[in-house]
Amino acid sequence: MSRGAAAGAKGKKKGVSFTIDCTKPVEDKIMDIASLEKFLQEKIKVGGKAGALGDTITVTRDKSKITVTSESDFSKRYLKYLTKKYLKKHNVRDWLRVIASNKDRSVYELRYFNIAENEGEEED
């Protein structure tokens, strides 16, 4: 029996949905959310092939949020890795970080580093 058939027989197939909240950087016009959506569609690997999402994974965008929905297993950590890779590629990794939301653990937020706090500590 193949691995895929064994997983299907056990009922291990689960649908997961993760959201990336880009509200602050989009409002400040630091990044374009459409380019992040395109980046994720091109880079997410399914079966070892990048860009071949098929019907198993969908990437959608509403205003300043991107939602990645998967019918099979999908790692939240992999989504964070790809988001950080996008930020580095567009040279905004020094100002933004990817953090899991306190309210809902299936949501990542892009936030600014707290530079003002660090400057205040150095002056003392």
Backbone as a ProteinNet text record, in pm:
[ID]
protein_1_A
[PRIMARY]
MSRGAAAGAKGKKKGVSFTIDCTKPVEDKIMDIASLEKFLQEKIKVGGKAGALGDTITVTRDKSKITVTSESDFSKRYLKYLTKKYLKKHNVRDWLRVIASNKDRSVYELRYFNIAENEGEEED
[TERTIARY]
84.8	0	89.7	53.4	135	110.9	201	191.3	65	32	-86.5	-214.7	-221.8	-341.2	-352.6	-240.1	-242.5	-291.1	-245.4	-287.6	-436.2	-484.3	-625.9	-713.7	-664.4	-742.3	-759	-659.8	-666.7	-748.8	-784.6	-861.5	-775.3	-649.9	-556.7	-564.5	-642.7	-653.5	-726.5	-661.6	-725.4	-706.2	-803	-793.9	-748.3	-649.4	-598.9	-603	-617.2	-621.6	-538	-444.4	-359.6	-375.4	-362.5	-379	-254.3	-212.5	-103.7	-165.2	-157.9	-215.7	-107.2	-120.5	-21.3	-74.9	-163.3	-233.6	-138.8	-47.8	38.8	133.6	206.9	296.4	222.3	102.9	26.3	-26.6	-71.9	-119.1	-7.2	114.7	229.7	294.8	239.3	286.9	432.8	469.7	603.8	610.1	500	497.7	366.4	371.6	253.4	202.5	78.6	22.2	2.1	-20.3	-38.7	90	205.2	331.6	359.7	316.7	331.8	244.4	123	33.9	94.4	147.2	209.4	332.4	413.1	532.5	495.8	391.6	350	299.1	223.5	172.2	285.6	393.2	505.5	596.5	610.4	711.1	661.6	531.8	482.5	500.3	565.3	592.8	485.7	437.2	344.1	404.8	432.2	492.7	632.5	705.2	841.9	854.4	742.8	746.6	688.2	766.6	722	624.7	521.2	426.3	315.2	323.1	219.4	119.4	37.9	-54.1	-169.2	-219.8	-332.1	-456.1	-533.3	-656.2	-634.2	-515.2	-492.9	-469.6	-405.8	-373.8	-425.9	-492.7	-538.2	-482.3	-441.4	-390.4	-484.3	-551.7	-646.1	-607.8	-656.4	-623	-748.4	-766.2	-869.8	-804.3	-814.7	-760.4	-616.9	-597.4	-460.3	-430.2	-503.3	-479.8	-469.1	-379.5	-363.9	-397.9	-483.2	-524.3	-474.7	-406.9	-359.1	-439.8	-516.4	-600	-549.4	-535.2	-484.9	-579.9	-604.6	-688.1	-605.4	-474.6	-387.1	-304.2	-210.7	-124.8	-39.4	-30.9	48	106.9	234.9	305.3	292.9	254.7	247.2	388.2	484.5	624.6	676.3	634.1	674.8	620.6	499.9	441.2	519.4	560.7	642.3	776.5	837.8	964.5	952.8	848.6	830	803.3	728	700.8	829.9	913.1	1040.9	1132.4	1125.9	1204.9	1161	1029.1	975.4	1023.3	1017.1	1060.2	1208.2	1289.4	1433.4	1458.2	1384	1399.7	1367.5	1269.8	1228.4	1291.8	1396.5	1476.7	1396.5	1295	1221.1	1229.6	1312.7	1330.2	1390.3	1464.8	1526.6	1424	1307.5	1206.2	1083.1	1057.8	936.5	972.1	882.1	898.6	765	770.9	651.8	623.7	504.9	470.5	334	320.8	190.7	102.6	-20.8	-114.9	-147.2	-168.4	-204.1	-346.3	-435.1	-576.5	-602.7	-548.4	-575.4	-443.5	-412	-283.2	-270.1	-376.7	-365.3	-340.3	-309.5	-287	-145.4	-74	55.3	34.8	105.6	100.6	238.6	241.7	366	369.5	469.2	480.2	616.8	623.7	751.3	830	964	1047.1	1028	1036	1018.9	1151.8	1183.6	1311.3	1310.9	1198.6	1189.9	1223.4	1181.3	1211.4	1360.3	1426.8	1569.9	1650.1	1610.4	1681.1	1666.2	1549.1	1525	1611.2	1633.8	1715.5	1862.5	1910.3	2050.8	2085.1	1988.7	2014.5	2035.3	1979.2	1990.6	2130.6
-117.2	0	124	222.8	343.6	431.5	526.4	613.9	699.3	752	836.8	761.2	636.9	556.3	521.3	496.7	463.2	582.7	699.8	819.6	846.1	821.6	842.4	741.1	618.6	514.5	543.1	604.9	634.5	760.1	834.5	955.9	1071.1	1070.9	1171.3	1300.7	1300.9	1418.3	1529.1	1644.4	1753.8	1884.4	1971	2100	2205	2282.5	2389.3	2521	2628.4	2760.6	2855.8	2925.8	3022.7	3158.2	3264	3399.8	3480.9	3564.3	3659.4	3798.5	3868	4001.5	4105.1	4173.5	4272.1	4414.7	4440.8	4568.6	4686.9	4682.6	4798	4831.3	4735	4768.7	4814	4760.3	4799	4941.2	4976.1	5113.1	5214.6	5176.8	5266.3	5259.7	5176.9	5159.1	5112.8	5028.3	4970.3	4848.4	4775.2	4654.7	4644.6	4569.7	4547	4406.1	4398.1	4267.8	4174.7	4231.7	4148.5	4073.6	4138.8	4071.7	3959.1	3976.3	3868.7	3749.6	3776.7	3668.7	3591.2	3663.5	3599.9	3518.6	3576.1	3508.1	3374.5	3375.4	3252.5	3149.5	3194.2	3100.6	3037.1	3111.2	3057.1	2968.5	2998.4	2931.7	2815.4	2807.3	2697	2566.5	2471.7	2342	2240.7	2170.4	2059.6	1939	1835.2	1716.2	1742	1835.7	1865.2	1958.9	2008.7	2099.4	2234.9	2340	2474.9	2526.2	2594.9	2656.8	2566.5	2437.4	2343.9	2320.7	2422	2413.3	2318.1	2317.6	2229.4	2267.1	2166	2190.3	2178.3	2135.4	2110.4	2237.8	2338	2461.7	2581.6	2672.8	2797.1	2915.5	3019.5	3143	3254.4	3318.3	3425.6	3551.9	3665.8	3794.7	3877.5	3939.6	4041	4160.5	4273.4	4402.3	4389.3	4364.8	4359	4225.4	4120.6	3988.5	3884.2	3789.4	3677.3	3549.8	3467.6	3342.4	3225.5	3132.9	3011.1	2895.4	2827.2	2716.4	2588.6	2485.2	2358.1	2245.8	2157	2040.6	1928.3	1931.3	1830.6	1896.2	1824.5	1878.8	1992	2100.4	2216.2	2278.5	2304.7	2354.8	2506.2	2550.8	2694.3	2752.9	2678.4	2722.4	2745.8	2663.9	2680.1	2810.7	2846.9	2973.6	3091.5	3080.9	3186	3197.1	3083.6	3081.4	3152.5	3123.9	3186.8	3336.8	3377.2	3519	3593.3	3535.2	3597.7	3605.5	3504.3	3502.5	3615.8	3639.4	3749.3	3883.9	3902.1	4027.7	4054.1	3951.1	3964.9	4001.3	3940.9	3967	4112	4170.3	4307.9	4408.5	4365.8	4451.3	4523.6	4460.2	4517.9	4428.8	4327.1	4234.2	4304.8	4414.2	4486.9	4564.2	4592.6	4673	4593.9	4482.5	4404.6	4266.5	4213.7	4077.4	4004.6	3873.8	3790.1	3728.2	3760.7	3716.6	3648.2	3542.2	3477.1	3567.2	3581.9	3668.3	3612.2	3701.8	3658.4	3605.5	3660.6	3624.3	3489.2	3471.7	3351	3294	3172.4	3113	3075.3	3080.3	3049	3175.2	3287.3	3414.8	3463	3499.4	3566	3714	3798.3	3942.4	3992.3	4090.1	4158.3	4284.3	4293.6	4408.4	4471.5	4597.7	4668.7	4631.2	4634.3	4619.7	4743.1	4728.9	4841.6	4914.5	4998.8	5070.3	5180.7	5247.3	5357.9	5311.7	5192.3	5140.6	5118.5	5064.9	5038.7	5167.6	5273	5400.3	5460.7	5447.5	5500.1	5430.2	5301.9	5226.8	5265.4	5295.7	5329.9	5466.1	5556.7	5691.1	5692.8	5594	5593.3	5567.9
0	0	0	-77.4	-83.6	38.9	59.3	176.4	173.7	58.9	46.2	76.4	30.8	55	202.8	268	410.2	491.7	457.9	531.1	508.7	389.2	358.9	429.8	443.5	508.4	657.1	718.4	861.1	889.8	786.3	806.9	856.5	817.6	865.2	783.6	678.1	592.4	668.1	677.5	749.7	673.9	683	618.3	717.6	677.6	763.4	687.5	763.4	703.3	787.5	724	792	725.4	804.9	754.8	786.7	691.2	713.3	710.5	823.4	836.5	807.1	693.9	650.3	662.4	755.7	763.5	777.5	874	901.2	785.5	729.8	618.6	492.2	468.1	349.4	365.4	486	510.7	493.8	534.4	521.9	384.1	296.4	158.2	152	247.4	247.4	156.5	149.1	65.9	-10.4	-119	-202.2	-173.5	-130.1	-89.5	-209.4	-327.3	-447.5	-480.9	-458.5	-488.2	-388.1	-262.2	-163.7	-201.1	-246.4	-289.6	-406.6	-503.4	-620.5	-578.7	-487.2	-437.2	-372.5	-288.4	-221.1	-320.6	-421.5	-521.9	-600.6	-624.2	-700.9	-617.5	-488.7	-406.4	-321.5	-291.3	-208.4	-283.3	-217.7	-280.6	-243.5	-344.6	-324.8	-396.4	-322.5	-382.1	-434.5	-373.3	-413.8	-532	-583.5	-698.9	-659.4	-679.8	-646.7	-752.2	-707.4	-799.2	-848	-819.8	-865.5	-753.1	-722.8	-609.6	-634.6	-756.2	-788.6	-710.1	-670.7	-595	-444.3	-403.9	-261.5	-181.6	-240.6	-168	-246.2	-175.3	-237.9	-160.5	-234.5	-175.5	-219.1	-122.9	-155	-79.7	-129.8	-70.5	-54.4	62.9	80	146.9	84.7	129.8	179.2	308.5	360.3	428.7	392.9	450.9	340.6	361.3	268.9	345	285.3	347.3	263.8	330.3	265.2	322.7	236.2	278	212.9	293.4	243	281.7	187.9	215.9	277.8	257.5	316.9	427	480.6	585.2	529.6	606.4	565.4	690.8	687.8	805.3	818	935.9	964.1	961.5	1008.3	1010.3	868.5	772.7	632.6	576.6	616.1	572	629.1	754.5	816.1	744.9	712.3	640.2	505.7	430.9	300.4	313.1	415.7	437.2	469.3	553.6	587.7	464.8	382.6	259.1	166	157.9	77.5	132.2	264	325.1	298.8	305.2	279.3	133.5	43.5	-99.3	-133.2	-60	-87.1	9.4	79.8	167.8	275.1	330	441.4	565.3	559.9	672.1	793.4	772.8	883.3	965.7	909.5	978.1	1019.9	953.3	981.7	1036.1	1117.8	1166.1	1158.6	1155.8	1143	1279.6	1335	1469.5	1467.8	1544.1	1560.2	1645.9	1606.6	1677.4	1815.9	1911.6	2046.6	2052.6	1970.3	1974.6	1908.4	1787.9	1710.9	1660.3	1697.9	1663	1515.3	1438.9	1296.6	1214.4	1282.9	1214.8	1242.6	1136.3	1148.2	1122.4	1195.2	1174.1	1135.1	1045.1	1014.1	1099	1186.8	1276.5	1261.4	1301.8	1302	1426.9	1414.6	1533.5	1620	1752.4	1844	1861	1765.6	1765.7	1870.8	1892.4	1988.3	2129.7	2168.2	2301.3	2318.5	2216.5	2225	2237.5	2166.4	2173.5	2312.2	2372.9	2507.1	2610.6	2595.9	2689.2	2678.3	2558.1	2537.5	2595.7	2603	2653.1	2804.4	2875.5	3022.3	3070.9
[MASK]
++++++++++++++++++++++++++++++++++++++++++++++++++++++++++++++++++++++++++++++++++++++++++++++++++++++++++++++++++++++++++++

